[in-house]
């Protein structure tokens, strides 16, 4: 008999799923699940494992997605669920965080990885050691729980976000001296809303959680922020040299659809092929360090570049019989390349997938050893600002799979249908075809999903989708796909306002009226006629509205008159960060204000209206 899963249990199961999903591809295999029990020294008898898999793998595709994984709590007997939970907590490097009120109001237990705590603390130390604003917490002792206290005032988090995506946060808006509970809260608001704007999922994380240093939430947020920075250039449109990884008969479009994790694996195998090797993951296949030794040998500078001296990788360590000592020898060689980061010898030998992925990403970023094709016959189109904003918005809502490339990750409509759900458009999930989609019938099933997504927009959501068909989504038609995604984002934003306003319908005119009324009520001189008003390019109406919502929050000595383009951008950067600082979850970018991008301007004013209504 199924039982209701609590919010805290759902959080715990998502953490557990990510631990088991060693490849980060959104599903686990039957083999991975069995290996987990064996690795934690709690092997299940064959019949019990088969029983568990039979219950989990509802669509019989030998792949278990998160919804199927949830059946551990929903459909599997409690004693088996408890066995699984115990197994997770016994896993090497995992510390059980007990059910105190500080960790969970529901008295549940969360698990954290000591290995991750150690790795992230060291990463922060190396990245922020010279930053004077962080000297009150850096260096962090990686062997203690200092990491969880170091993020409590929000400064370190803001700095890390700017490391991953430069200029996301205007440094002028970070409170750095003589912090009070109020200014600390502002820093944490700024960090969380900025993290959301770059695509982190922060739905279940609040400022108070970070202030209290809740370990599982802190580690989860840090990993998201760090990973975004590590993966920034592992994308074909930003790094044309990746085209060297094209396989025979493969198109650039197909290569663009690969996730950063998949590209890293292909990159590693591209180089390992020269040594007659290949791997299929960054967990079990790298435990003996042999693949790493050969990868380092292949990517080490060969002296062909004038400013980069040749480095010979010492390979004798590969014959070391003790795996831990062998891993240490390998990391010594990685250090010579400036890449000894994220993993210890123990992390390699234990096959910590998350940290090994970060290690390989570091190798790629510093020594890709790929030759960019000269005068290629093809031209790559970079991701537009609008596409990036939509992608970050979708990811911040926790859609699965994670969206890396809009026109590749939306073609089965699964993400779009999840966005309908989050936008209060009822989805009949019994009508939806679930992945994986095996060719050739799989294409038809994906198109059926796309047809259903378009039909929902027309019949249930009231969207304007003239000329849009399911095949347009499946084929990645840029204009028509973005038209649907924008209407979903708009509906989601307005739904939030309606919830705050007790269900009152909200439209553009109502938002403009509220903005002008709020500005006038606070004695401000600004006003706007619409979301296309040219005065918005100066950001002064936005900044005055922010100050009207939270009096004396804006330092107007920093605000320029906005006549010069440089001054407009300076004001816009300040306005976007200030909006996030007072608690508005803004996705707009400074360029959107300067250019008066009507769509993004509308969402920004709507978010500020929501914040103002909450404070009223």
MOVEN-V471601 format. One record per residue. N is the residue number from 0. RES is the residue in one small letter. OMEGA is omega in whole degrees, 0 to 359 (NA if undefined). NEAR is the number of other C-alpha atoms within 10 Angstrom. Layout:
# MOVEN-V471601
<<N	RES	OMEGA	NEAR> <N	RES	OMEGA	NEAR>>
This chain:
# MOVEN-V471601
<<0	x	184	6> <1	x	178	10> <2	x	182	9> <3	x	178	8> <4	x	181	14> <5	x	178	11> <6	x	182	11> <7	x	178	18> <8	x	178	17> <9	x	178	13> <10	x	181	16> <11	x	181	17> <12	x	177	20> <13	x	176	16> <14	x	181	18> <15	x	180	18> <16	x	181	21> <17	x	178	18> <18	x	183	18> <19	x	181	19> <20	x	189	21> <21	x	181	22> <22	x	180	20> <23	x	185	20> <24	x	175	15> <25	x	176	16> <26	x	177	23> <27	x	179	22> <28	x	178	18> <29	x	181	18> <30	x	181	10> <31	x	180	15> <32	x	178	17> <33	x	180	17> <34	x	181	15> <35	x	180	19> <36	x	179	20> <37	x	184	14> <38	x	181	15> <39	x	175	15> <40	x	173	13> <41	x	184	16> <42	x	177	15> <43	x	173	18> <44	x	183	10> <45	x	184	10> <46	x	180	9> <47	x	179	12> <48	x	178	16> <49	x	179	14> <50	x	180	12> <51	x	181	21> <52	x	180	22> <53	x	180	13> <54	x	184	17> <55	x	188	24> <56	x	188	19> <57	x	181	16> <58	x	174	14> <59	x	180	11> <60	x	180	13> <61	x	176	17> <62	x	185	21> <63	x	177	23> <64	x	187	23> <65	x	180	17> <66	x	178	13> <67	x	180	18> <68	x	180	23> <69	x	181	19> <70	x	175	19> <71	x	178	21> <72	x	187	20> <73	x	188	16> <74	x	183	17> <75	x	181	19> <76	x	185	14> <77	x	183	12> <78	x	179	9> <79	x	177	15> <80	x	180	17> <81	x	177	14> <82	x	181	13> <83	x	180	19> <84	x	179	18> <85	x	180	15> <86	x	179	18> <87	x	183	22> <88	x	177	20> <89	x	185	18> <90	x	184	19> <91	x	178	16> <92	x	180	17> <93	x	178	16> <94	x	178	16> <95	x	178	16> <96	x	190	17> <97	x	186	14> <98	x	174	14> <99	x	180	12> <100	x	179	10> <101	x	183	12> <102	x	182	21> <103	x	179	15> <104	x	181	10> <105	x	175	13> <106	x	179	13> <107	x	185	16> <108	x	177	17> <109	x	180	26> <110	x	175	21> <111	x	180	20> <112	x	175	20> <113	x	181	17> <114	x	179	22> <115	x	178	23> <116	x	181	23> <117	x	183	20> <118	x	183	20> <119	x	177	22> <120	x	179	26> <121	x	178	21> <122	x	179	18> <123	x	180	23> <124	x	182	20> <125	x	184	13> <126	x	187	14> <127	x	185	20> <128	x	182	16> <129	x	181	11> <130	x	183	12> <131	x	181	9> <132	x	183	17> <133	x	186	18> <134	x	179	13> <135	x	179	9> <136	x	182	18> <137	x	8	23> <138	x	177	18> <139	x	176	23> <140	x	185	14> <141	x	182	20> <142	x	180	13> <143	x	178	12> <144	x	179	16> <145	x	181	17> <146	x	185	25> <147	x	175	21> <148	x	184	17> <149	x	182	23> <150	x	191	20> <151	x	181	23> <152	x	175	26> <153	x	185	25> <154	x	180	21> <155	x	180	21> <156	x	179	26> <157	x	180	23> <158	x	180	23> <159	x	178	21> <160	x	179	24> <161	x	175	20> <162	x	182	18> <163	x	178	19> <164	x	185	16> <165	x	176	12> <166	x	175	14> <167	x	182	22> <168	x	174	24> <169	x	183	18> <170	x	182	15> <171	x	183	13> <172	x	179	22> <173	x	175	23> <174	x	188	20> <175	x	186	16> <176	x	176	8> <177	x	184	7> <178	x	175	12> <179	x	176	11> <180	x	181	9> <181	x	182	9> <182	x	174	18> <183	x	177	21> <184	x	178	23> <185	x	179	23> <186	x	182	28> <187	x	173	30> <188	x	181	23> <189	x	181	30> <190	x	183	29> <191	x	180	28> <192	x	176	25> <193	x	176	26> <194	x	177	28> <195	x	182	23> <196	x	178	25> <197	x	172	23> <198	x	177	26> <199	x	176	26> <200	x	183	23> <201	x	185	19> <202	x	184	11> <203	x	180	10> <204	x	178	15> <205	x	180	13> <206	x	181	20> <207	x	178	13> <208	x	180	18> <209	x	179	24> <210	x	179	20> <211	x	178	16> <212	x	179	23> <213	x	192	20> <214	x	185	22> <215	x	179	20> <216	x	178	22> <217	x	180	23> <218	x	180	19> <219	x	179	17> <220	x	179	20> <221	x	181	21> <222	x	180	17> <223	x	181	19> <224	x	182	24> <225	x	183	19> <226	x	179	17> <227	x	178	17> <228	x	180	18> <229	x	185	21> <230	x	188	19> <231	x	183	14> <232	x	177	17> <233	x	186	22> <234	x	187	22> <235	x	184	22> <236	x	179	16> <237	x	182	14> <238	x	186	14> <239	x	179	18> <240	x	179	17> <241	x	178	23> <242	x	177	20> <243	x	182	13> <244	x	178	18> <245	x	176	14> <246	x	184	12> <247	x	178	6> <248	x	183	5> <249	x	178	10> <250	x	176	11> <251	x	180	15> <252	x	179	12> <253	x	179	10> <254	x	180	19> <255	x	182	20> <256	x	181	19> <257	x	177	18> <258	x	176	21> <259	x	179	19> <260	x	180	20> <261	x	178	18> <262	x	178	20> <263	x	179	21> <264	x	179	20> <265	x	179	20> <266	x	179	20> <267	x	181	27> <268	x	176	20> <269	x	180	20> <270	x	181	22> <271	x	179	22> <272	x	180	14> <273	x	178	12> <274	x	179	14> <275	x	182	9> <276	x	170	15> <277	x	177	17> <278	x	179	16> <279	x	179	14> <280	x	177	19> <281	x	178	26> <282	x	183	21> <283	x	186	16> <284	x	182	16> <285	x	186	22> <286	x	182	22> <287	x	175	20> <288	x	184	23> <289	x	180	19> <290	x	180	21> <291	x	179	23> <292	x	183	25> <293	x	177	22> <294	x	179	24> <295	x	181	25> <296	x	183	21> <297	x	186	22> <298	x	181	21> <299	x	179	22> <300	x	183	19> <301	x	178	14> <302	x	182	12> <303	x	178	9> <304	x	187	9> <305	x	185	7> <306	x	180	7> <307	x	182	10> <308	x	179	12> <309	x	177	13> <310	x	177	15> <311	x	178	15> <312	x	179	21> <313	x	187	14> <314	x	185	15> <315	x	182	11> <316	x	182	18> <317	x	180	21> <318	x	176	10> <319	x	185	12> <320	x	180	10> <321	x	187	10> <322	x	180	20> <323	x	178	20> <324	x	178	16> <325	x	179	23> <326	x	179	28> <327	x	176	18> <328	x	179	21> <329	x	181	26> <330	x	174	23> <331	x	178	17> <332	x	177	24> <333	x	179	21> <334	x	179	12> <335	x	177	13> <336	x	182	18> <337	x	187	13> <338	x	179	21> <339	x	183	17> <340	x	175	21> <341	x	185	22> <342	x	168	22> <343	x	177	21> <344	x	180	19> <345	x	179	17> <346	x	179	23> <347	x	184	29> <348	x	180	20> <349	x	178	19> <350	x	178	20> <351	x	189	25> <352	x	183	23> <353	x	183	22> <354	x	176	23> <355	x	175	22> <356	x	178	24> <357	x	178	22> <358	x	180	22> <359	x	177	24> <360	x	177	25> <361	x	177	19> <362	x	181	24> <363	x	184	21> <364	x	183	16> <365	x	183	14> <366	x	182	17> <367	x	179	20> <368	x	176	17> <369	x	181	17> <370	x	179	11> <371	x	181	13> <372	x	179	12> <373	x	179	7> <374	x	180	7> <375	x	180	10> <376	x	182	6> <377	x	177	7> <378	x	180	10> <379	x	176	14> <380	x	180	9> <381	x	176	12> <382	x	179	12> <383	x	179	8> <384	x	180	13> <385	x	179	17> <386	x	180	18> <387	x	179	17> <388	x	179	17> <389	x	181	22> <390	x	179	20> <391	x	178	22> <392	x	180	22> <393	x	182	26> <394	x	180	22> <395	x	179	20> <396	x	175	18> <397	x	178	18> <398	x	179	18> <399	x	5	16> <400	x	175	16> <401	x	183	20> <402	x	176	22> <403	x	183	19> <404	x	189	17> <405	x	188	21> <406	x	174	20> <407	x	187	20> <408	x	179	21> <409	x	190	23> <410	x	175	24> <411	x	176	29> <412	x	181	24> <413	x	179	21> <414	x	180	21> <415	x	180	24> <416	x	175	25> <417	x	178	19> <418	x	174	21> <419	x	179	22> <420	x	182	14> <421	x	179	16> <422	x	176	19> <423	x	170	13> <424	x	187	18> <425	x	178	14> <426	x	175	17> <427	x	186	11> <428	x	175	10> <429	x	179	7> <430	x	189	10> <431	x	174	19> <432	x	184	18> <433	x	176	16> <434	x	4	15> <435	x	181	15> <436	x	183	15> <437	x	180	10> <438	x	0	9> <439	x	184	8> <440	x	182	9> <441	x	179	16> <442	x	179	15> <443	x	180	16> <444	x	177	19> <445	x	178	26> <446	x	176	22> <447	x	177	19> <448	x	180	26> <449	x	177	26> <450	x	179	20> <451	x	180	20> <452	x	179	23> <453	x	180	24> <454	x	177	18> <455	x	181	19> <456	x	183	19> <457	x	189	15> <458	x	185	9> <459	x	185	14> <460	x	181	18> <461	x	180	12> <462	x	173	17> <463	x	183	12> <464	x	180	15> <465	x	178	8> <466	x	180	7> <467	x	177	19> <468	x	180	18> <469	x	181	21> <470	x	177	18> <471	x	177	19> <472	x	181	29> <473	x	181	24> <474	x	178	15> <475	x	176	17> <476	x	189	14> <477	x	184	13> <478	x	185	11> <479	x	176	17> <480	x	180	22> <481	x	178	18> <482	x	179	14> <483	x	182	20> <484	x	180	20> <485	x	180	17> <486	x	175	18> <487	x	179	23> <488	x	179	19> <489	x	181	18> <490	x	180	22> <491	x	181	20> <492	x	181	20> <493	x	177	22> <494	x	179	19> <495	x	178	16> <496	x	180	25> <497	x	178	16> <498	x	180	12> <499	x	184	15> <500	x	176	14> <501	x	173	8> <502	x	179	11> <503	x	181	11> <504	x	184	12> <505	x	176	17> <506	x	183	15> <507	x	183	15> <508	x	180	12> <509	x	180	11> <510	x	179	23> <511	x	179	20> <512	x	180	15> <513	x	180	17> <514	x	183	24> <515	x	179	19> <516	x	180	14> <517	x	178	20> <518	x	181	23> <519	x	180	15> <520	x	180	10> <521	x	178	15> <522	x	181	11> <523	x	183	16> <524	x	184	11> <525	x	170	17> <526	x	179	22> <527	x	178	17> <528	x	181	12> <529	x	178	16> <530	x	175	22> <531	x	183	16> <532	x	183	13> <533	x	180	15> <534	x	180	19> <535	x	182	26> <536	x	177	25> <537	x	184	27> <538	x	181	29> <539	x	176	23> <540	x	179	21> <541	x	182	29> <542	x	178	25> <543	x	177	25> <544	x	178	28> <545	x	180	28> <546	x	177	21> <547	x	179	21> <548	x	179	23> <549	x	186	14> <550	x	177	11> <551	x	178	11> <552	x	183	16> <553	x	175	20> <554	x	186	13> <555	x	173	12> <556	x	180	6> <557	x	186	10> <558	x	179	19> <559	x	181	17> <560	x	174	11> <561	x	179	20> <562	x	180	10> <563	x	181	11> <564	x	180	12> <565	x	179	12> <566	x	177	17> <567	x	180	25> <568	x	179	22> <569	x	178	20> <570	x	183	25> <571	x	178	28> <572	x	180	24> <573	x	183	23> <574	x	181	28> <575	x	181	28> <576	x	178	26> <577	x	178	27> <578	x	179	28> <579	x	182	27> <580	x	180	28> <581	x	172	23> <582	x	179	21> <583	x	181	25> <584	x	186	26> <585	x	178	25> <586	x	180	24> <587	x	178	22> <588	x	179	22> <589	x	180	23> <590	x	180	16> <591	x	178	22> <592	x	181	27> <593	x	181	25> <594	x	183	16> <595	x	175	21> <596	x	189	18> <597	x	182	15> <598	x	185	17> <599	x	176	22> <600	x	179	25> <601	x	181	22> <602	x	180	23> <603	x	178	25> <604	x	178	24> <605	x	179	28> <606	x	177	24> <607	x	176	26> <608	x	178	23> <609	x	179	24> <610	x	180	21> <611	x	180	21> <612	x	178	14> <613	x	183	12> <614	x	184	9> <615	x	NA	7>>
